[in-house]
Amino acid sequence: MEPKKILIYVLTVFALYTIITSPARAADLVQIGFEGISSAAQGVGHFMTEVVR
């Protein structure tokens, strides 16, 4: 097996284990991730706005 496939398999198993054992914590982590992505997108938007001005 390729190392990449093994890594994907391990990460998938870990994600499923986390969701099954503590769904509330998994939901918190997803929310934190989306908030981070949203903040980054807003930062890029503000930067582009200032560049255009």
C-alpha positions as CSV (number, residue, x, y, z in Angstrom):
1,M,0.0,0.0,0.0
2,E,1.1,3.5,-0.7
3,P,1.9,5.7,2.3
4,K,-0.8,8.2,1.2
5,K,-3.5,5.5,1.2
6,I,-2.4,4.4,4.7
7,L,-2.5,8.0,6.0
8,I,-6.0,8.5,4.6
9,Y,-7.2,5.2,6.1
10,V,-5.8,6.2,9.5
11,L,-7.3,9.6,9.4
12,T,-10.7,8.2,8.4
13,V,-10.6,5.7,11.2
14,F,-9.6,8.4,13.7
15,A,-12.4,10.7,12.5
16,L,-15.0,7.9,12.8
17,Y,-13.7,7.0,16.2
18,T,-13.9,10.6,17.4
19,I,-17.5,11.0,16.1
20,I,-18.7,7.8,17.6
21,T,-17.1,8.2,21.0
22,S,-17.8,11.9,21.6
23,P,-20.2,13.4,19.0
24,A,-20.5,16.7,20.9
25,R,-16.7,17.2,20.9
26,A,-16.6,16.3,17.2
27,A,-19.3,18.9,16.5
28,D,-17.3,21.5,18.4
29,L,-14.2,20.8,16.3
30,V,-16.1,21.1,13.1
31,Q,-17.6,24.4,14.2
32,I,-14.2,25.7,15.1
33,G,-12.9,24.7,11.7
34,F,-15.6,26.4,9.9
35,E,-15.2,29.6,12.0
36,G,-11.5,29.6,11.1
37,I,-12.2,29.2,7.4
38,S,-14.8,31.9,7.6
39,S,-12.4,34.3,9.3
40,A,-9.7,33.5,6.8
41,A,-12.1,34.2,3.9
42,Q,-13.1,37.5,5.5
43,G,-9.5,38.5,5.9
44,V,-8.8,37.8,2.2
45,G,-11.9,39.7,1.2
46,H,-10.8,42.8,3.3
47,F,-7.3,42.6,1.8
48,M,-8.6,42.4,-1.8
49,T,-10.9,45.3,-1.1
50,E,-8.0,47.4,0.1
51,V,-5.8,46.4,-2.8
52,V,-8.5,47.5,-5.3
53,R,-8.9,50.9,-3.6
